[in-house]
Amino acid sequence: MSNPWIAIGALALVSLLVPLGMMGLSSLLRPSVPEQGKRKTYESGEVPTGSTNLRFNIQYYMVALLFVVFDIETVLIFPWTVIYSDSVSQVGLAHALGPMLLFVGILVVALVWAWRNGVVKWTLSPDTKRRTRNEQ
C-alpha cells in the first residue's frame, strides 16, 4: 500500500523543477545583447512618448469585475446541473435545490444593487456629449 503523500510530494517537486529548469535553460541559450534601451522602463527598447497620467473610465473595470463574477457563477452552476438529478434522489429536492437558489438569489441581489447604483450604465465621454450637442 503506497502513501498518497508521496504522489503529492512528487507533483510538488516536479511543479517546481520544471519551471526552474526551463528558466535556467533559457538563460543559458538566449543571446545576450546588452543595450541601454533594454534597461529603460519599457523592456521593448522603445522610447516612451506621452504622459503616463492617462484617465481611464472606471466603468470598464466595473463591467469587467461583473463579468468575472457572473462568469464564475456559470462555472459553479454547470457541475451542479450535471449532478442535480442524482442529488435529488439521494438527499431530496429541498437539500439539492435550496443552496443553489440561495446562491443565485445572492447574485441577483448583487446585480440589482449594481444596476441601481449605475455600475452597468454607460456614460458618454465629454467628446461624445459635445458632438451630440453640436448636432442638435
C-alpha positions as CSV (number, residue, x, y, z in Angstrom):
1,M,0.0,0.0,0.0
2,S,1.5,3.3,-1.1
3,N,1.3,6.6,0.7
4,P,-0.8,9.3,-1.2
5,W,1.5,12.0,0.2
6,I,4.4,10.6,-1.9
7,A,2.4,11.4,-5.1
8,I,1.6,14.9,-3.8
9,G,5.3,15.5,-2.9
10,A,6.4,14.2,-6.3
11,L,3.9,16.5,-8.0
12,A,5.1,19.5,-6.0
13,L,8.7,18.7,-6.8
14,V,8.0,18.4,-10.5
15,S,6.0,21.6,-10.5
16,L,9.0,23.4,-9.0
17,L,11.7,21.7,-11.0
18,V,10.1,22.1,-14.5
19,P,9.7,25.9,-14.4
20,L,13.1,26.4,-12.7
21,G,14.8,24.1,-15.3
22,M,13.2,26.0,-18.2
23,M,14.3,29.3,-16.8
24,G,17.8,28.1,-16.3
25,L,18.0,26.5,-19.7
26,S,16.6,29.7,-21.4
27,S,19.2,31.8,-19.6
28,L,22.0,29.6,-20.9
29,L,20.6,29.5,-24.5
30,R,19.4,33.0,-25.1
31,P,21.5,35.6,-26.8
32,S,22.8,38.4,-24.6
33,V,22.8,41.8,-26.4
34,P,23.5,44.5,-23.7
35,E,21.9,47.7,-24.9
36,Q,20.9,50.9,-23.0
37,G,17.4,50.8,-24.4
38,K,16.7,47.5,-22.8
39,R,17.5,48.9,-19.4
40,K,14.7,51.6,-19.6
41,T,11.3,51.3,-18.1
42,Y,9.8,49.7,-21.1
43,E,11.6,46.5,-22.0
44,S,10.9,46.6,-25.7
45,G,13.6,49.3,-26.2
46,E,11.0,51.8,-27.5
47,V,11.3,55.4,-26.3
48,P,8.1,56.1,-24.4
49,T,6.0,59.0,-25.7
50,G,3.3,61.0,-24.0
51,S,2.3,61.2,-20.4
52,T,1.7,58.2,-18.1
53,N,-1.1,60.1,-16.3
54,L,-4.0,59.0,-18.6
55,R,-7.5,58.9,-17.2
56,F,-9.5,55.8,-17.9
57,N,-13.1,55.4,-17.4
58,I,-13.7,53.3,-14.2
59,Q,-16.8,51.8,-15.9
60,Y,-14.6,49.4,-17.9
61,Y,-13.2,47.9,-14.7
62,M,-16.6,47.7,-13.1
63,V,-18.1,45.9,-16.1
64,A,-15.0,43.6,-16.2
65,L,-15.5,42.7,-12.5
66,L,-19.2,42.0,-13.0
67,F,-18.3,39.8,-16.0
68,V,-15.8,37.8,-13.8
69,V,-18.4,37.4,-11.1
70,F,-21.1,36.1,-13.4
71,D,-18.6,34.0,-15.4
72,I,-17.7,32.2,-12.2
73,E,-21.4,31.8,-11.4
74,T,-21.7,29.9,-14.7
75,V,-18.7,27.7,-13.9
76,L,-20.2,26.9,-10.5
77,I,-23.7,26.2,-11.8
78,F,-22.7,23.9,-14.6
79,P,-21.4,21.0,-12.5
80,W,-24.4,21.4,-10.2
81,T,-26.7,20.9,-13.1
82,V,-24.9,17.7,-14.1
83,I,-25.4,16.0,-10.7
84,Y,-28.8,17.6,-9.9
85,S,-31.0,14.6,-10.8
86,D,-28.7,12.2,-8.8
87,S,-28.6,14.5,-5.8
88,V,-32.4,14.9,-5.7
89,S,-32.9,11.2,-5.5
90,Q,-30.3,10.9,-2.7
91,V,-30.9,14.0,-0.5
92,G,-34.3,15.3,-1.6
93,L,-35.5,18.3,-3.5
94,A,-35.1,20.9,-0.8
95,H,-31.5,20.0,0.1
96,A,-30.5,19.8,-3.6
97,L,-32.2,22.9,-4.9
98,G,-32.0,25.2,-1.8
99,P,-28.3,26.1,-1.7
100,M,-28.3,26.8,-5.5
101,L,-31.4,29.0,-5.2
102,L,-29.7,30.9,-2.3
103,F,-26.5,31.3,-4.4
104,V,-28.4,32.6,-7.5
105,G,-30.6,34.8,-5.2
106,I,-27.5,36.5,-3.8
107,L,-26.2,37.1,-7.3
108,V,-29.5,38.5,-8.4
109,V,-29.4,40.9,-5.4
110,A,-25.9,41.9,-6.3
111,L,-26.9,42.5,-9.9
112,V,-29.9,44.7,-8.8
113,W,-27.6,46.6,-6.5
114,A,-25.1,47.2,-9.3
115,W,-27.9,48.2,-11.7
116,R,-29.4,50.7,-9.2
117,N,-26.1,52.2,-8.4
118,G,-25.3,52.8,-12.1
119,V,-22.5,50.3,-12.4
120,V,-23.7,48.9,-15.6
121,K,-24.9,52.2,-17.0
122,W,-22.5,53.5,-19.7
123,T,-21.7,57.2,-19.5
124,L,-20.9,59.3,-22.5
125,S,-17.4,60.7,-22.9
126,P,-17.1,64.5,-23.0
127,D,-16.3,64.4,-26.7
128,T,-19.5,62.4,-27.5
129,K,-21.5,64.8,-25.4
130,R,-20.1,67.8,-27.2
131,R,-20.8,66.2,-30.6
132,T,-24.4,65.4,-29.7
133,R,-24.9,69.0,-28.5
134,N,-23.5,70.4,-31.8
135,E,-25.7,68.1,-33.9
136,Q,-28.8,69.3,-32.2
